[in-house]
Amino acid sequence: MDNAAPAEAPPVVVVPQTQPERAPFRFHKWHVVTIVLLLIIAVQVMAYLPVMSRYASLELLHRSLLSEHAALEDDYSSLEASYNSFQSSYDRLRNEVNSRASASDVKSFIIPQDSAVRSVALQATGGWSNPSDMNEYWSDMKKMYDWVVNNVDYRYDGMYPTLPSTPSGTVEYGTEMWQFPSETLDLKKGDCEDMAILLASMILSYNDGKYSVECIWITGSSSGHVAVQFLVTGDELTILDPAGHYYTQDGYGNLDSKEVSTEINNWLDHWRPSLGSDARVYRVFSSDLDESFSSTSEYITWMINRA
């Protein structure tokens, strides 16, 4: 059995593959639609690419403009603040300048607490050593009147500007300008209201406001004038007019007081040749008072009712 010849392997039979028969390609109408749609999409994409590029460019420009707008807003806010500060400073300057010409706030000119005013009141009188001594008080008022007469020269006001409400407006000029007491003391010059304001401030400083002292303003068809007045017990009036070298006095030249109606008409008669026959009391003012009158009789009634 071991010597027997090996059996032959059976032959390998290769089975040929059967190739399926392919169906012929048919160009369906939907293929055409698809191709057309793809072409349309491709054309739109190609057309949209520049738009996208333009959009990106515009987006960058928009961001740049937003940044520039924010910077301009900051600049505007800064300029607006600067303008408001300038306008506020101009308004303060305008009010300071124009208040001297318009006399809109006459009370602000009488300043008894000013150190220069206190100094000159003390210099002229030595101070009120005995506040219960009214003879000393009357004597010292005359001394202060004399000090103003002898130390302040009369000076007419020159051309004085009135500033417009805005810097671009037109400056106007008048011939009236009010000085503060310290300015009159520095210059040693002033017109009637400057002298009256100084004297009223001196007297109020001297008496520490214990007795009322006011400026009285009279006016007529030709001009106006300002002096100092104070009411005395018993419906009497005393006037101190340094610019007019007039004061209420007795027969010996001593400072005195007289019945309100009598003295106001005496003083008006003194000024009628200069102010006009229609001269009358126009206004009375002090640091805490400002009254206007339509006639002298109205003023007289007001004064008597105060007594």
C-alpha positions in Angstrom: 0.0 0.0 0.0 3.0 2.3 0.8 4.4 1.8 -2.6 1.1 2.7 -4.3 1.2 5.7 -6.7 -0.5 8.9 -5.3 -3.9 9.6 -6.6 -4.1 12.5 -9.0 -5.8 15.6 -7.9 -8.9 16.4 -9.7 -8.5 19.2 -12.3 -9.6 22.7 -11.2 -12.5 23.9 -13.3 -12.7 27.7 -13.6 -16.2 28.8 -14.0 -16.3 31.9 -16.2 -18.1 34.9 -14.8 -21.2 35.8 -16.5 -21.1 39.6 -17.4 -24.5 41.2 -16.9 -25.8 43.0 -19.8 -25.7 46.8 -19.2 -28.8 48.8 -19.9 -28.2 51.6 -22.4 -27.8 55.2 -20.9 -30.8 57.2 -21.3 -30.6 61.1 -20.9 -33.6 61.8 -18.8 -35.2 65.3 -18.7 -34.5 65.6 -15.0 -30.8 65.4 -15.8 -31.3 68.4 -17.9 -33.1 70.2 -15.1 -30.4 69.3 -12.6 -27.6 70.5 -14.9 -29.4 73.7 -15.6 -30.0 74.3 -11.9 -26.3 73.6 -11.2 -25.3 76.0 -13.9 -27.7 78.7 -12.5 -26.3 78.1 -9.0 -22.7 78.3 -10.3 -23.5 81.5 -12.2 -25.2 83.0 -9.1 -22.2 82.0 -6.9 -19.8 83.6 -9.3 -22.0 86.7 -9.4 -22.3 86.8 -5.6 -18.6 86.6 -4.9 -17.9 90.2 -5.8 -21.0 91.2 -3.7 -19.5 89.3 -0.8 -16.2 91.0 -1.3 -18.0 94.4 -1.6 -20.0 93.6 1.6 -16.9 92.8 3.5 -15.3 96.0 2.3 -18.5 98.0 3.3 -18.5 96.2 6.7 -14.9 97.4 7.3 -15.9 100.9 6.2 -19.0 100.8 8.5 -16.8 99.9 11.4 -14.4 102.6 10.5 -17.2 105.2 10.3 -18.6 104.1 13.6 -15.2 104.6 15.2 -14.9 108.0 13.5 -18.4 108.9 14.6 -17.6 108.1 18.2 -14.4 110.2 18.0 -16.4 113.1 16.5 -19.0 112.8 19.3 -16.2 113.0 21.9 -14.8 116.1 20.1 -18.3 117.6 20.0 -18.8 117.0 23.7 -15.4 118.6 24.4 -16.2 121.6 22.2 -19.7 121.9 23.7 -18.2 122.0 27.2 -15.6 124.6 26.1 -18.3 126.7 24.5 -20.6 126.5 27.6 -17.6 127.5 29.8 -16.8 130.4 27.4 -20.5 131.5 27.4 -20.7 131.3 31.1 -17.5 133.4 31.5 -18.8 135.9 29.0 -22.1 136.1 30.8 -20.3 136.8 34.1 -18.2 139.5 32.4 -21.2 141.0 30.6 -23.2 141.2 33.9 -20.2 142.7 35.7 -19.8 145.4 33.0 -23.4 146.1 32.3 -24.5 146.3 36.0 -22.4 149.5 36.2 -24.2 151.1 33.4 -27.8 149.9 33.9 -28.0 150.2 37.8 -30.1 147.1 37.7 -28.8 146.0 41.1 -28.2 149.2 43.0 -28.2 147.5 46.4 -25.0 145.7 45.5 -23.0 148.9 45.3 -23.4 149.9 49.0 -20.8 147.9 50.9 -20.3 149.0 54.5 -18.3 145.9 55.3 -15.6 146.7 52.8 -12.2 147.0 54.6 -11.3 150.1 52.7 -14.6 151.7 53.7 -14.2 150.8 57.3 -10.7 152.2 57.3 -11.6 155.6 55.9 -14.7 155.9 58.2 -12.4 155.3 61.1 -9.9 157.7 59.7 -12.4 160.5 59.2 -14.1 160.1 62.7 -11.9 158.1 65.0 -14.8 155.8 65.5 -18.0 156.1 67.6 -16.5 156.1 71.0 -19.8 156.4 72.9 -22.8 154.8 71.0 -25.2 156.5 73.4 -23.9 159.9 72.6 -26.0 161.2 69.6 -24.1 164.5 69.5 -21.0 162.6 68.7 -22.9 160.6 66.1 -24.2 163.8 64.3 -20.8 165.4 64.5 -19.1 162.4 63.0 -21.6 162.2 60.1 -20.7 165.7 59.2 -17.0 164.7 59.4 -17.6 161.9 57.0 -19.5 164.2 54.6 -16.6 166.7 54.8 -14.1 163.9 54.1 -15.8 162.9 50.9 -16.2 166.5 49.8 -12.6 167.3 50.4 -11.0 164.1 49.2 -13.0 162.9 46.2 -12.9 165.1 43.1 -16.0 165.3 40.9 -15.5 163.6 37.6 -18.0 163.2 34.8 -18.4 159.7 33.4 -17.0 159.2 29.9 -18.1 156.8 27.2 -18.9 153.4 28.8 -19.7 150.2 27.0 -22.7 148.0 27.3 -22.0 144.4 26.1 -24.5 142.5 23.9 -26.1 139.2 25.0 -23.8 137.3 22.6 -20.1 138.0 21.7 -21.2 138.4 18.1 -23.5 141.3 19.0 -22.9 145.1 18.9 -21.4 147.0 21.7 -23.3 150.1 22.7 -21.9 153.1 24.6 -23.4 155.4 27.2 -22.3 158.1 29.5 -23.1 156.6 32.9 -21.0 154.2 35.0 -21.3 153.3 38.6 -18.3 152.7 40.9 -18.0 150.5 43.9 -16.9 152.4 47.1 -13.4 150.9 47.1 -12.9 152.0 43.5 -13.9 155.6 44.4 -11.5 155.5 47.3 -8.7 154.2 45.0 -9.4 156.8 42.3 -10.3 159.7 44.6 -12.7 160.6 41.8 -16.3 160.0 41.0 -19.6 161.6 40.1 -22.7 162.2 42.3 -23.8 158.5 42.7 -20.2 157.4 43.3 -19.8 159.9 46.1 -23.2 159.1 47.6 -22.6 155.4 47.5 -19.2 155.9 49.2 -20.7 158.2 51.9 -23.7 155.9 52.6 -21.3 152.9 52.9 -19.0 154.9 55.3 -21.9 155.9 57.6 -23.4 152.4 57.7 -19.9 151.0 58.5 -19.5 153.7 61.3 -22.9 152.9 63.0 -22.7 149.1 62.3 -26.1 149.3 60.6 -27.8 150.5 63.8 -29.5 153.4 61.9 -30.7 153.3 58.3 -28.9 155.3 55.7 -29.9 155.4 52.1 -29.1 156.9 48.7 -31.8 159.1 47.2 -32.1 159.5 43.5 -33.9 162.5 41.9 -34.6 163.1 38.2 -35.8 165.7 35.9 -36.2 166.4 32.2 -32.6 167.5 31.9 -30.7 165.1 34.2 -30.6 163.2 37.5 -28.7 163.3 40.7 -28.0 161.1 43.7 -27.2 162.0 47.4 -27.6 160.4 50.9 -30.6 160.6 53.1 -31.7 159.3 56.5 -35.0 159.5 58.4 -34.9 161.2 61.8 -37.4 160.6 64.7 -40.4 162.9 64.4 -40.9 162.7 60.6 -37.8 164.6 59.9 -35.3 164.2 57.1 -31.6 164.9 56.7 -29.9 165.0 53.3 -26.1 164.8 52.7 -25.2 165.7 49.1 -21.4 165.8 48.8 -21.4 166.2 45.0 -23.8 169.2 45.3 -22.1 170.6 48.4 -25.4 170.6 50.1 -26.5 169.3 53.5 -29.5 169.9 55.8 -28.3 172.5 58.2 -29.5 174.9 60.9 -28.9 178.7 60.9 -25.4 178.2 62.2 -24.3 175.7 59.6 -24.6 172.7 61.8 -25.9 169.4 60.4 -29.6 169.3 61.2 -32.9 167.6 60.2 -36.2 169.1 59.0 -39.7 168.0 58.3 -39.7 165.5 55.4 -41.9 167.5 53.0 -40.0 170.8 53.8 -36.5 169.4 53.4 -37.1 167.3 50.3 -38.6 170.4 48.5 -35.7 172.6 49.7 -33.3 170.1 48.1 -35.3 169.8 44.9 -35.4 173.6 44.6 -31.6 173.5 45.0 -31.4 171.3 41.9 -34.3 172.4 39.7 -32.1 174.9 37.8 -30.0 172.0 36.7 -32.4 169.1 36.5 -35.5 171.0 35.2 -38.6 172.4 36.9 -40.1 168.9 36.8 -37.4 167.5 39.2 -38.9 164.8 41.5 -37.8 161.9 43.7 -37.3 158.8 41.6 -35.7 156.2 43.8 -34.4 155.4 47.2 -32.0 152.5 47.7 -29.6 151.0 50.2 -27.9 147.6 50.7 -31.2 146.0 51.7 -33.8 148.3 50.1 -34.7 149.6 46.6 -37.9 151.6 46.2 -39.1 153.6 43.1 -41.7 156.4 43.1 -43.9 158.0 40.5 -43.9 161.3 42.3 -42.4 163.2 45.1 -45.7 163.1 47.0 -45.7 159.3 46.9 -42.1 159.4 48.3 -43.2 161.8 51.1 -46.1 159.5 52.1 -43.8 156.5 52.1 -41.2 158.3 54.3 -43.8 159.5 56.8 -45.3 156.0 57.1 -41.8 154.6 57.9 -41.3 157.0 60.9 
